[in-house]
Amino acid sequence: MNLFLLRILFTIGSGIVGYQTIIINDSGLLGAVIGVVGALVIILLELGMRTVSVRGLSSAVFGLILGLIMSKLVTDAFVFAPISPNAMPVIKVSLTLIFCYLGMVLGLRGKDEFNIIIPYVRLRRQDQIEELAVLDTSVIIDGRILDIIKTKFLESKIVIPKFVLRELQQIADSTDPIKRQRGRRGLEILHIIQKEAAHDITLHEEEFPETPEVDAKLVKLAKLLDAKILTVDFNLNRVASLQGIKILNINELANALKPVVFPGESMQVKLIKEGKEHNQAIGYLEDGTMVVVEEGRKLLGQEVRVLVTSVLQTQAGRMIFTKLDR
């Protein structure tokens, strides 16, 4: 049953109830009209609440309950005060309104810290811990996550935030052809991931409207769900790590899996471009590792055999320094 059909049934039901309720002096038609109008007003209110998240609503209800409890405790204390009986109802109503308002405001402002709210309580056995991994935009566009999922190395349940999907769609609709191509590639990768891991993937609806930056939203969501973040973004890696969030960086994984080479080893490499230093040339291995060849500029465009002199590991990847094998 979709929402449209549910709204129609609700409107018809309200009209019938109104007709049956106000049937005095042949005014049943008026009652039916009042019921239908009331139903339409409620439907309009429901449509206006589309932007209200379940977590936000739960936080408001939690704050309302807390406000009612506090107002009850405070008004009961006024019984022992020398107050006129005529003034007590006014005091009770006023305190109830004040505490309910303050409770709801505090609940909405602190909703990110309310991990005990009902929709976010995960009841499970202690030996059955569900690990979650939140995907960011960069790792989806990168595409290597698809191969990792296919190999079954990633055991965590994949979470794709709705705001990440929206950012991906904005990139795909960009006027810049390069961005547009990257965005469409990301959407295609996401479609394949959904087919490859249909039982392990979920779309999360939380928006965090008060936080404009996507990276900040990712950090908040990871904290809320106690999840890891899958990324290839170096800046997000740093920011999230500083806030105590576990990061799965595919670039770091790729660097760790690159073949280990030692000084004195021989290898074959094609020289593609000039290096920064005098007479240097640069080539690349099949896995993308940069190879710097001393005295190789004169052999650009050729495939040469070189000897490894040193290996430098950087945050951007591994660099191998070599000399010509003569």
C-alpha positions in Angstrom: 0.0 0.0 0.0 1.5 3.3 -1.1 1.1 6.7 0.7 -1.3 8.1 -1.9 -3.8 5.2 -1.4 -3.4 5.5 2.4 -4.2 9.2 2.3 -7.3 8.5 0.2 -8.5 5.9 2.6 -7.9 8.2 5.5 -9.9 11.0 3.9 -12.8 8.7 3.1 -12.7 7.2 6.6 -12.7 10.7 8.2 -15.7 11.7 6.0 -17.7 8.7 7.2 -16.8 9.3 10.8 -17.9 13.0 10.4 -21.2 11.9 8.8 -22.0 9.4 11.5 -21.0 11.9 14.3 -23.0 14.9 13.1 -26.2 13.3 11.8 -28.6 15.4 13.9 -31.3 17.4 12.0 -30.2 15.9 8.7 -26.8 17.6 8.9 -24.8 14.5 8.1 -23.5 16.0 4.9 -22.1 18.9 6.9 -20.4 16.3 9.2 -18.9 14.5 6.2 -17.5 17.8 4.9 -16.0 18.7 8.2 -14.4 15.2 8.4 -12.9 15.5 4.9 -11.6 19.0 5.6 -10.1 17.8 8.9 -8.4 14.9 7.1 -7.0 17.2 4.4 -5.6 19.6 7.1 -3.9 16.6 8.8 -2.5 15.4 5.4 -1.1 18.9 4.7 0.6 18.8 8.2 2.0 15.4 7.4 3.4 16.7 4.0 5.0 19.6 5.9 6.8 17.1 8.2 8.8 15.5 5.4 12.0 17.2 6.4 11.6 16.0 10.0 13.8 13.0 10.6 12.7 10.0 12.8 15.7 10.8 15.1 14.7 14.4 15.4 11.1 13.5 16.2 12.2 10.9 18.7 14.4 13.5 20.4 11.5 16.0 20.6 9.3 13.3 22.2 12.0 12.4 24.6 12.4 16.1 25.6 8.6 16.4 25.9 8.4 13.5 28.3 11.2 14.9 30.3 9.5 18.3 30.5 6.3 16.7 31.6 8.1 14.8 34.4 9.9 17.9 35.6 6.8 20.1 35.5 4.9 17.5 37.6 7.7 17.4 40.2 7.9 21.2 40.4 4.1 21.8 40.5 3.8 19.2 43.3 6.3 21.2 45.3 4.0 24.3 45.1 1.3 22.4 47.1 3.3 23.2 50.3 3.5 26.9 49.4 0.9 29.4 50.7 -0.6 30.1 47.2 -4.3 30.9 46.5 -6.2 27.8 45.1 -7.4 30.0 42.2 -3.8 30.7 41.2 -2.7 27.0 41.2 -4.2 26.0 37.8 -2.5 29.0 36.1 0.8 28.1 37.7 0.5 24.4 36.7 -0.4 25.2 33.1 2.4 27.8 32.9 5.1 25.5 34.3 4.0 22.6 32.1 4.2 24.7 29.0 7.6 26.1 30.0 9.2 22.8 30.9 7.7 21.0 27.9 9.1 23.7 25.6 12.6 23.6 27.2 12.6 19.8 27.2 11.8 19.7 23.5 14.4 22.4 22.6 17.1 20.5 24.6 16.1 17.3 23.0 16.4 18.7 19.5 19.7 20.5 20.1 21.3 17.4 21.7 19.8 14.8 19.4 23.3 13.8 18.1 24.2 12.7 21.7 21.0 10.7 22.3 22.2 7.2 21.5 19.6 5.7 23.8 16.6 7.0 21.8 14.5 4.1 20.6 15.1 4.1 16.8 18.9 3.9 17.5 19.0 1.2 20.1 20.6 -1.9 18.6 19.6 -4.8 20.8 22.0 -7.6 20.1 24.1 -10.3 21.8 27.6 -9.2 22.9 29.2 -11.8 20.7 27.3 -10.6 17.6 28.6 -7.1 16.9 27.5 -5.6 13.6 30.2 -3.5 12.1 29.2 -0.6 9.8 31.2 1.1 7.1 30.0 4.5 5.8 31.0 5.2 2.1 32.0 8.7 1.1 31.7 10.2 -2.4 35.4 9.9 -3.2 35.6 6.2 -2.6 32.5 5.5 -4.7 33.9 7.5 -7.7 37.3 5.8 -7.2 35.7 2.4 -8.0 38.2 0.1 -6.3 35.7 -0.5 -3.5 33.8 -2.7 -6.0 36.7 -5.1 -6.3 37.1 -5.2 -2.5 33.4 -6.1 -2.1 33.7 -8.8 -4.8 36.6 -10.4 -3.0 34.6 -10.6 0.3 37.5 -8.9 2.3 35.0 -6.3 3.6 32.8 -7.9 6.2 31.2 -4.7 7.4 27.6 -3.7 6.5 27.8 -0.9 4.0 26.0 2.4 4.7 25.5 5.0 2.0 24.2 8.3 3.4 21.5 10.1 1.5 23.6 13.3 1.4 26.5 11.4 -0.3 24.1 10.1 -2.9 22.8 13.7 -3.5 26.3 15.0 -3.8 27.1 12.3 -6.4 24.0 13.3 -8.4 25.1 16.9 -8.3 28.5 16.0 -9.7 26.8 13.9 -12.4 24.7 16.9 -13.4 27.7 19.3 -13.4 28.4 21.5 -16.5 32.1 20.5 -16.2 32.5 17.4 -18.5 35.2 15.9 -16.3 33.1 16.2 -13.1 30.1 15.0 -15.0 32.0 11.9 -16.2 33.2 11.2 -12.6 29.8 11.6 -11.2 28.2 9.2 -13.7 31.0 6.7 -13.1 30.2 6.9 -9.4 26.5 6.3 -9.9 27.3 3.3 -12.1 29.7 1.9 -9.5 27.0 2.4 -6.9 24.5 0.5 -9.0 26.9 -2.4 -9.4 27.7 -2.4 -5.7 24.0 -2.6 -4.9 23.7 -5.7 -7.1 26.8 -7.3 -5.7 26.0 -6.7 -2.0 22.3 -6.3 -1.9 22.0 -7.9 1.5 24.9 -5.9 3.1 24.0 -2.4 1.9 21.6 0.2 3.2 20.7 3.8 2.4 20.7 6.1 5.6 18.2 8.9 5.6 19.8 11.2 8.3 20.5 14.6 6.7 22.0 16.8 9.5 20.5 20.0 8.0 22.4 22.2 10.5 25.8 21.0 9.1 26.4 22.2 5.5 29.7 20.3 4.8 29.5 16.7 3.6 32.7 15.7 5.4 31.4 17.0 8.7 28.1 15.2 8.1 30.0 11.9 7.5 31.9 12.4 10.8 28.6 13.0 12.7 27.0 10.0 11.1 30.0 7.7 11.8 29.9 8.9 15.5 26.1 8.3 15.7 26.3 4.8 14.2 29.7 3.9 15.8 30.8 3.1 12.2 34.0 3.3 10.2 34.4 5.6 7.2 35.6 4.2 3.8 37.4 6.8 1.9 40.3 7.8 -0.4 40.2 11.4 0.7 43.3 12.4 2.6 41.8 15.4 4.4 38.7 13.5 5.6 41.1 10.8 6.8 43.0 13.3 9.0 39.9 15.1 10.3 38.0 11.9 11.2 41.0 10.3 12.8 41.5 13.3 15.0 37.9 12.8 16.3 38.5 9.2 17.1 36.7 7.6 14.1 38.2 4.5 12.5 39.1 5.1 8.8 39.5 2.5 6.1 41.6 4.3 3.4 41.8 2.3 0.2 45.0 4.2 -0.9 46.7 3.0 2.3 45.5 -0.5 1.6 46.8 -0.4 -2.0 50.2 0.9 -0.9 50.5 -1.8 1.7 49.8 -4.5 -1.0 52.3 -3.2 -3.5 55.2 -5.6 -4.1 58.2 -5.1 -1.8 61.4 -4.2 -3.6 64.9 -4.0 -2.1 68.0 -2.1 -3.1 70.0 -4.0 -5.7 66.9 -5.7 -7.4 66.6 -5.4 -11.1 63.4 -4.4 -13.0 62.2 -3.4 -16.4 60.4 -0.1 -16.8 59.4 2.2 -19.7 60.6 5.8 -19.3 57.6 8.2 -19.9 58.6 11.7 -18.9 61.4 13.8 -17.6 62.1 14.0 -13.8 62.5 17.1 -11.7 66.2 16.8 -11.3 68.9 17.0 -14.0 69.0 13.9 -16.3 66.3 12.1 -14.4 63.5 10.2 -16.1 60.3 8.8 -14.7 58.4 5.5 -15.4 55.6 3.6 -13.7 55.1 0.0 -12.7 51.8 -1.8 -13.6 50.4 -0.9 -10.1 51.1 2.8 -10.6 54.3 3.0 -8.5 56.5 5.8 -9.7 60.1 4.8 -10.7 62.7 7.6 -10.8 65.7 6.7 -13.1 69.0 8.6 -12.7 70.7 9.5 -16.0 67.7 8.2 -17.9 66.5 11.4 -19.7 68.3 10.6 -22.9 66.4 7.3 -23.1 62.9 8.7 -22.9 60.3 6.6 -24.7 62.4 3.4 -24.3 62.0 0.4 -22.1 65.1 -0.1 -20.0 66.4 -2.3 -17.2 67.3 -0.6 -14.0 68.7 -1.4 -10.5 66.9 -0.3 -7.4 69.0 2.1 -5.2 66.4 3.1 -2.6 62.7 3.1 -1.8 60.8 6.1 -0.4 57.4 5.6 1.2 55.2 8.7 1.2 51.6 9.4 2.1 50.9 9.7 -1.6 52.4 6.3 -2.3 55.7 4.5 -2.9 58.6 6.0 -4.9 61.4 3.8 -6.2 64.8 5.4 -7.1 66.9 3.5 -9.6 69.9 3.7 -11.9 70.5 2.2 -15.3 71.7 -1.4 -15.3 74.7 -1.3 -17.5 
